[in-house]
């Protein structure tokens, strides 16, 4: 299975070239939040996208104005992926979509609540908000604007949503049930989610996360979207499509230890990495880069670090690892998809993105922690995504070698 198109929008930039440059140079993309009032919150910064006011080409302004912020992010990334893949005509209309999200159109729900609790609530907009708050309504509208009319599947299992969406697309093409699938994930910043994480004291008080630092004190939130077009190699070569990378392995597992806390030794993470490697027929020593889930919270980072140690065994010291959440924040349902595209960019460009803001690495870092940008020979990249409720996913991507 191959990737023939990729699109990405994050606080780092609005397209693939801007993001590749930002991650390649070790840029940090946190800024004060301007989307909603954070004056009463402990934390007031996040990875916020500088989203353009005007719609992308071929999208009517009224349709753009009706979209929630998350759907706008998804549209931009999906358009870029389809354009890069060179898909049009009959190929375009029959592409199934698998899309991961966690918060979905939460801002519309927030507006409903604000209106309902006001002194003189208007009735007509409220009915529209009830309808458009549902993720399937936003994403069917997205499909319409992309000229896609094949089945749509929505994956929502917290922070593993985007990775599992791509994994399910991989399985759908691998089984022969589809020639190609558009897959990805997205989430936008919204007040309810931000206030919730802040009230749990899960956010770093400084607003800047330090994954795997010995004195890490929490995550930072961000927003964005990424999409890939997954195709069978036969279908891609039949239409002479550019091949960016291959998908070699996918593993999924459920952590039953606790609703929000991972097993201390990373049992489920170990299971997904092992399963993905078995499917890819690769040993840990053949993985040249790991994009870790790396949130910056005390429990997550130690559990993932121990899982990597157990999985890699004697090869652990040779495997480069970094967390790109240190640069853009945690994108929740969009994180796994965005980090998959970062792996694809690293494979394409032969470089490794760094973990930023680290002062003193945690002792669990017996792997090769990437702290500054570096050039590297990368043929296989692995990305981990773990979510509340115990959802765990691992994907392995390979570089497409020139015959």
C-alpha positions in Angstrom: 0.0 0.0 0.0 1.3 3.4 -1.0 0.8 7.1 -0.2 0.3 9.2 -3.3 -0.8 12.4 -1.8 -0.5 14.2 1.5 -1.8 17.5 2.9 -1.2 19.2 6.3 -2.1 22.3 8.1 -0.7 23.1 11.6 0.5 26.0 13.7 3.8 25.5 11.8 2.2 26.4 8.4 -0.7 26.1 6.0 0.7 23.4 3.6 3.3 20.7 3.2 6.3 22.9 2.2 5.8 25.4 5.2 5.5 22.5 7.6 8.5 20.7 6.2 10.6 23.8 6.6 9.3 24.4 10.2 9.9 20.9 11.5 13.2 20.6 9.5 14.6 23.7 11.2 13.3 23.1 14.7 10.8 26.0 14.8 8.5 26.3 17.9 4.9 27.4 17.0 3.2 28.4 20.2 1.4 31.8 20.6 -1.2 33.5 22.8 -4.8 32.3 22.2 -7.0 34.8 20.4 -9.9 32.5 19.4 -11.7 32.7 22.8 -11.3 34.3 26.2 -8.6 32.6 28.3 -8.3 35.4 30.9 -9.6 33.1 33.7 -7.4 30.1 32.7 -4.2 29.0 34.2 -2.6 28.7 30.7 -3.1 31.2 27.9 -1.0 29.9 25.0 -1.4 27.1 22.5 -0.5 26.0 19.0 -3.0 28.2 17.1 -3.2 28.1 13.3 -3.2 31.4 11.4 -6.2 30.3 9.4 -7.0 32.6 6.4 -10.3 34.4 6.3 -10.9 33.8 2.6 -11.9 30.4 1.4 -9.6 28.1 -0.7 -10.1 28.1 -4.5 -13.5 26.7 -5.7 -15.2 26.9 -2.3 -18.1 29.4 -2.1 -17.7 32.1 0.5 -21.1 31.3 2.1 -20.1 27.6 2.4 -16.8 28.6 4.0 -18.6 30.9 6.5 -21.0 28.0 7.5 -18.2 25.7 8.3 -16.8 25.3 11.8 -13.1 26.0 12.3 -12.2 22.3 12.4 -13.9 21.5 9.1 -12.0 24.4 7.5 -8.7 22.9 8.6 -9.7 19.5 7.3 -10.8 20.9 3.9 -7.5 22.7 3.4 -5.4 19.6 4.2 -7.7 17.2 2.2 -7.6 19.5 -0.9 -3.8 19.5 -0.8 -3.6 15.7 -0.5 -5.9 15.2 -3.5 -4.2 17.8 -5.6 -0.8 16.2 -4.9 -2.1 12.8 -5.8 -3.4 14.2 -9.1 -6.8 12.7 -8.6 -9.7 13.9 -10.8 -12.7 12.8 -12.7 -14.1 9.3 -12.1 -11.2 8.4 -9.8 -12.2 11.2 -7.5 -15.9 10.5 -7.1 -15.5 6.9 -5.9 -13.0 7.4 -3.1 -14.1 6.3 0.4 -13.2 8.6 3.3 -12.1 7.6 6.8 -11.7 10.6 9.0 -10.6 10.8 12.7 -11.6 13.6 15.1 -12.2 14.0 18.8 -13.8 17.5 19.4 -15.3 17.7 15.9 -17.6 20.8 15.7 -17.5 21.5 19.4 -17.5 25.4 18.9 -21.0 25.1 17.3 -22.1 23.3 20.5 -20.6 26.1 22.6 -22.5 28.7 20.6 -25.7 26.7 21.1 -25.1 26.8 24.9 -24.3 30.5 25.0 -27.4 31.3 23.0 -29.6 29.0 25.1 -28.5 30.5 28.3 -28.8 34.1 27.2 -31.8 36.3 28.2 -33.4 36.5 24.7 -32.2 33.4 22.8 -32.9 33.4 19.0 -34.7 30.2 18.0 -33.9 29.8 14.3 -30.1 29.6 14.5 -30.4 27.1 17.3 -32.1 24.5 15.1 -29.3 24.9 12.6 -26.7 24.5 15.3 -28.2 21.3 16.5 -27.9 19.9 13.0 -24.5 21.2 12.1 -23.0 20.3 15.5 -23.0 16.7 14.4 -19.7 15.5 13.0 -21.4 13.6 10.2 -23.1 16.7 8.9 -19.9 18.7 8.8 -18.0 15.9 7.1 -20.6 15.1 4.5 -20.5 18.8 3.6 -16.8 18.4 3.4 -17.1 15.5 1.0 -19.5 17.4 -1.2 -17.0 20.3 -1.6 -14.3 17.8 -2.4 -16.6 16.1 -5.0 -16.5 12.8 -3.2 -19.6 10.6 -3.0 -18.3 7.3 -1.7 -18.9 6.0 1.8 -17.7 8.1 4.8 -16.5 6.6 8.1 -15.8 8.7 11.2 -13.3 7.4 13.8 -13.5 9.0 17.2 -11.3 7.3 19.8 -9.6 10.3 21.4 -6.0 11.0 20.5 -5.6 7.9 18.4 -8.4 8.9 16.0 -6.2 10.2 13.2 -3.8 7.2 13.3 -6.6 4.7 13.4 -8.3 6.4 10.5 -5.2 5.9 8.4 -4.7 2.4 9.7 -8.3 1.5 8.8 -7.8 2.9 5.3 -4.6 0.8 5.0 -6.6 -2.3 5.9 -9.4 -1.4 3.5 -7.0 -1.1 0.5 -4.9 -4.1 1.7 -8.0 -6.3 1.7 -8.9 -5.4 -1.9 -12.2 -3.7 -0.9 -11.0 -0.3 -2.3 -8.4 0.8 -4.7 -7.8 4.1 -2.8 -9.0 5.8 0.3 -8.7 9.4 1.6 -7.9 9.2 5.3 -6.8 11.6 8.0 -7.7 13.5 11.1 -8.4 17.0 12.4 -9.3 19.0 15.5 -9.5 22.7 16.2 -9.0 24.6 19.4 -12.2 25.3 21.3 -13.0 26.8 24.7 -14.7 23.8 26.3 -11.9 21.3 25.5 -9.2 23.8 26.5 -10.9 24.7 29.8 -11.3 21.0 30.5 -7.7 20.2 30.1 -6.7 23.3 32.1 -9.1 22.4 34.9 -7.5 18.9 35.0 -4.2 20.6 35.4 -3.0 18.6 32.5 -1.5 21.6 30.7 2.0 22.9 31.3 1.7 26.1 33.3 4.3 27.7 31.0 2.2 26.8 27.9 5.3 25.2 26.5 5.5 21.3 26.7 8.8 19.5 27.3 8.2 15.8 26.4 10.5 13.3 28.1 12.2 16.1 30.1 12.9 14.9 33.6 10.9 17.9 35.0 8.1 17.9 32.4 4.9 19.4 33.8 2.1 18.9 31.2 1.1 19.1 27.6 0.1 22.0 25.4 -2.9 21.9 23.0 -2.7 22.7 19.4 -4.9 22.4 16.3 -4.6 21.2 12.7 -5.3 18.6 10.2 -3.6 16.1 7.9 -4.8 13.8 5.1 -3.2 11.1 3.0 -4.4 9.3 -0.1 -3.8 5.5 0.5 -3.7 3.5 -2.7 -2.8 0.0 -3.8 0.5 0.0 -5.6 -1.2 -1.5 -8.7 -3.8 1.3 -8.8 -1.2 4.0 -8.3 1.2 2.8 -10.9 -1.7 2.2 -13.4 -2.3 6.0 -13.4 1.4 6.8 -13.0 0.8 8.6 -9.7 3.7 9.9 -7.7 4.5 7.7 -4.7 5.5 9.5 -1.6 5.9 6.6 0.8 4.6 3.1 1.6 2.5 2.0 4.5 4.2 -1.2 5.8 2.5 -2.0 9.2 -0.3 -1.1 11.5 -1.0 -2.2 15.0 -3.9 -1.4 17.4 -4.6 -2.4 21.0 -6.6 -1.4 24.0 -5.0 -0.4 27.3 -7.4 -1.6 30.0 -5.3 -0.3 32.9 -7.2 3.0 33.5 -9.5 5.3 31.7 -6.9 8.1 31.4 -3.6 6.7 32.6 -1.5 4.3 30.6 -0.1 1.1 32.1 3.1 2.1 33.8 5.2 -0.2 31.7 3.4 0.6 28.4 1.9 -2.8 27.8 -0.6 -1.7 25.1 2.1 0.5 23.4 4.4 -2.5 23.3 1.6 -4.6 21.7 0.9 -2.0 18.9 4.6 -1.5 18.1 5.2 -5.3 18.0 2.1 -5.9 15.9 3.1 -3.2 13.4 6.6 -4.5 13.1 5.3 -8.1 12.6 3.0 -6.9 9.8 5.9 -4.9 8.2 8.3 -7.8 8.6 10.8 -5.5 10.3 12.8 -5.8 13.4 13.2 -2.8 15.8 16.8 -2.3 14.6 15.4 -1.6 11.1 13.3 1.3 12.4 15.3 4.5 11.7 13.0 7.0 13.4 10.2 7.0 16.0 7.7 9.9 16.2 6.6 9.3 19.8 3.2 10.1 21.2 5.3 12.2 23.7 2.7 14.5 25.2 4.9 15.9 28.0 2.8 14.5 30.9 4.6 12.6 33.6 2.7 9.3 33.2 2.5 9.1 29.4 6.1 9.8 28.6 7.5 7.2 31.1 5.1 4.5 29.9 5.9 5.1 26.3 9.6 5.2 27.1 9.5 1.9 28.9 7.5 0.4 26.0 10.2 1.5 23.6 12.9 -0.1 25.8 11.0 -3.4 26.0 10.2 -3.4 22.3 13.7 -2.5 21.1 15.7 -4.4 23.7 19.4 -4.3 22.8 18.8 -2.0 19.8 17.2 0.8 21.9 20.3 3.0 22.0 20.5 3.2 18.2 16.9 4.3 17.5 16.2 8.0 17.1 13.1 9.2 18.9 11.5 12.7 19.1 8.1 14.2 19.9 6.9 16.9 17.5 4.2 17.9 19.9 7.0 19.9 21.5 6.7 22.2 18.5 3.0 22.5 17.8 1.2 21.0 20.8 -1.2 18.1 21.0 -3.7 18.1 18.2 -6.0 15.5 19.8 -8.0 13.7 17.1 -5.7 15.2 14.4 -2.4 14.2 16.1 -1.9 10.8 14.7 -2.6 11.9 11.1 -0.4 15.0 11.4 2.5 12.9 12.9 2.1 10.4 10.1 2.6 13.1 7.5 5.6 14.4 9.5 7.1 10.9 9.2 6.4 11.0 5.4 8.1 14.4 5.2 11.1 13.0 7.1 11.3 10.0 4.7 11.1 12.3 1.7 13.6 14.8 3.0 16.0 12.4 4.9 16.0 14.5 8.1 14.7 14.1 11.7 12.6 16.6 13.5 13.7 17.4 17.1 12.2 17.3 20.5 12.3 21.0 21.6 12.5 22.7 25.0 14.3 19.8 26.8 16.6 20.8 29.6 17.4 17.5 31.2 16.3 14.2 29.6 14.4 11.8 31.8 16.4 8.6 32.7 13.9 6.6 30.6 15.6 8.1 27.5 18.0 5.2 26.8 17.1 5.7 23.1 18.7 8.2 20.8 16.7 11.4 21.7 16.8 13.8 18.8 17.2 17.3 20.4 18.3 19.3 17.4 17.4 18.9 13.7 19.6 16.5 11.9 20.1 14.9 8.5 19.7 11.1 8.5 19.3 8.1 6.3 15.7 7.2 7.0 14.0 4.2 5.2 11.5 3.2 7.9 9.6 5.5 10.3 7.2 4.5 13.1 4.7 6.7 14.8 2.8 6.1 18.0 -0.6 7.5 19.0 -2.3 6.8 22.4 -5.7 8.2 23.6 -7.9 8.4 26.6 -10.0 5.3 27.0 -7.0 3.1 26.2 -6.9 3.5 22.4 -3.4 2.8 21.1 -2.2 2.7 17.5 1.1 2.4 15.7 1.9 3.0 12.0 5.1 2.2 10.1 5.9 4.0 6.9 8.7 3.2 4.4 10.5 5.3 1.8 9.6 4.5 -1.8 12.8 3.4 -3.4 13.5 4.4 -7.0 13.7 1.2 -9.2 
